[in-house]
Amino acid sequence: MLQPLAIPAWKWEDIQMDFIVGLPRTQKGYDSIWVIIDRLTKSAHFLPVKTHYTAATYAELYISQIVSLHGVPQTITFDRGSLFVSRFWEQLQTALGTNLIRSSTYHPQTNDQVERVNQILEDMLRAYALTYSTKWDDCLPLAEFAYNNSYQKSLEMAPFEALYGRRCRTPLNWSEPGELTQAEEQVKFIHSNLKRAQSRQKSYSDKRRRPLAFEEGDHVYLRVSPMKGVHRFEVKGKLAPRYVGPFKITEKDPLAPYTYMCIHCTPGLTLSYI
């Protein structure tokens, strides 16, 4: 049986950490994201990092980006990463009075919240990486902004409102008109992807339980089968697009109800399902 975790008593007293690794290296040298989430308000920080960072470097980042803003947490739940089991990190947290909790293989729910946020963040960055594959780190602040200002059903409010007690003031105020326009467009773009990601996760189980039927003239997206080491649309790895299209269905095979002919499909492209 799934045993829910105890609800934290206060904001940023109980946090979760995880890494998104294997990302395309950016022009600034970042290849991973350090995801840190407050279990109570669900507010999060997305920090670009490099795999060669030492425990001391992570400690400096942790103090400057987390402790300076929210104080010292009582507990930190983590899943993977040599950082969290390093002697330096353990001694630091002991000195700060923080209890480290490693999520159990038998109780994965101890870190499931950060895993869900990782999936949402990857969806947002995947769309951005189609155009800016080596600059995804520039998108992280706005991705964090979009996530923290998106409605959470379990909270019945956005994480920002849960954390600060009021709704976030928008649009952002930038010093230059050009920056304002660009920021608004990027925020709208990220919000659109975040909403699609949340909608897809909500209806995922229902879609698996009923057959999909299409008619001639319908437009569909096709899922591209992942192939290790293969570049898709000039992007390699986790940020490569998973769906291509839309394609128009031109013919439906009456003898095979789930076989369709589409126009403009790329010859030789490996497709798994719609």
Buried (B, 14 or more C-beta within 10 A) or exposed (E): EEEEBEEBEEBBBBBBBBBBBEBBBBEEEBBBBBBBBBBBBBBBBBBBBEEEBEBEEBBEBBEEBBBEEBEBBBBBBBBBBEBBEBEEBBEBBEEBEBEBBBBEEEEEEBBBBBBBBBEBBBBBBBBBBBEBBBBBBBBBEBBBBBBBBBEBEEBEBBBBBBBBEEEBEEEEEEEEEEEBEEBBEBBEBBBEBBEBBBEEEEEEEEEEEEEEEBEEEBEBEBBBEEEEEEEBEEBBBBBBBBEBBEBBBEEBEEEEEEEBEBEEEEEEEEBEEB
